[in-house]
Amino acid sequence: MNLYFITYSYMKIEQILDFTNQANLINYMSKANYIAGRYFSNLIKNGEVEKVLGKTVIFFAFLDETPCGFISLSEKDITCLDIESKHNITTLFVDKIARGQGLGETLIKTVIEYARQNQIDQIDAYTEFDGLYEKAGFIFLKEKVDSWNRPLRHYQIKL
């Protein structure tokens, strides 16, 4: 699993090479008011991310050195483990302190750029939200019920 961070004030993306802060970031994920974030943090704590989700990268956003959001790209989706897609945005979370400032769209675009750099030709996303993914170029495909019995919208972008 690779971890990256984004300093939101000027959107510099770097890979986290010093994992001393990893426990703090996982703790941040677990406290997010977001069921998939808590589930994902438990997978990380138990060393089961690759077993359950396959190859995964996580991007964290910071505002003045304070975590304010995260997004992940995995081979399987955290909410719909039975899907056939190979590259999925599995979690997207923006903290209340950073909402309404375009961070969600920026995180999605960060994953798209990472995918392009790594020769990934398609990304899927399953979400409850309308609009956000369309702004980043995703197309709505269909509705689906997730592992927690919530109705989701399936979006996809071809790169």
TALIN-V164839 format. One record per backbone hydrogen bond with DSSP energy under -0.5 kcal/mol. CO is the residue of the C=O (numbers start at 1). NH is the residue of the N-H. E is the energy in kcal/mol with one decimal. If there is no record, write none. Layout:
# TALIN-V164839
co: <CO:CO>
nh: <NH:NH>
e: <E:E>
This chain:
# TALIN-V164839
co: <2:3:4:5:6:6:7:7:7:12:12:14:15:17:18:19:21:22:23:24:25:26:27:28:29:32:34:35:36:37:38:39:40:41:42:43:43:44:48:49:49:50:53:53:55:56:57:58:59:60:61:61:62:62:63:66:68:69:70:71:72:72:73:74:79:80:80:87:88:88:89:91:93:95:95:96:98:98:102:103:104:105:106:107:108:109:110:111:112:113:114:115:116:119:121:123:124:125:127:130:131:132:133:133:134:139:142:144:146:150:152:153:153:154:154:155:156:157>
nh: <58:16:60:14:8:62:10:11:12:7:14:5:17:19:21:22:25:26:27:28:29:30:31:32:32:34:38:39:40:41:42:43:44:45:46:48:49:47:52:53:54:54:75:76:75:2:73:4:71:6:68:69:8:9:66:63:95:61:93:59:90:91:57:88:147:77:83:124:74:90:126:72:70:98:99:99:101:103:106:107:108:109:110:111:112:113:114:115:116:117:118:120:119:121:159:157:89:155:153:132:135:136:136:138:137:156:154:152:149:146:144:127:155:141:142:125:139:123>
e: <-2.4:-2.6:-2.4:-2.2:-1.0:-2.9:-1.4:-1.6:-0.9:-1.8:-0.5:-2.8:-0.8:-0.8:-0.7:-1.2:-1.9:-2.4:-2.3:-2.2:-2.2:-2.2:-1.5:-0.6:-1.0:-2.7:-1.9:-2.4:-2.8:-2.4:-1.8:-1.9:-2.2:-2.6:-2.1:-3.0:-0.6:-1.6:-2.4:-3.6:-0.7:-1.0:-0.8:-1.9:-1.1:-1.6:-2.4:-2.7:-2.1:-3.5:-3.0:-1.0:-2.9:-0.5:-1.3:-2.6:-2.8:-3.0:-2.8:-3.2:-1.5:-0.7:-2.2:-3.4:-3.3:-0.6:-1.5:-2.5:-2.8:-1.0:-0.6:-2.0:-2.2:-1.9:-0.6:-0.8:-1.0:-0.6:-2.1:-2.9:-2.1:-2.5:-2.0:-1.9:-2.2:-2.5:-2.4:-2.7:-2.4:-2.4:-1.2:-2.9:-1.5:-0.5:-2.7:-2.4:-2.7:-3.4:-3.6:-0.8:-1.9:-0.8:-0.5:-2.4:-1.7:-1.8:-3.4:-4.0:-2.0:-2.5:-2.5:-2.2:-0.6:-3.5:-0.9:-2.4:-3.0:-2.3>
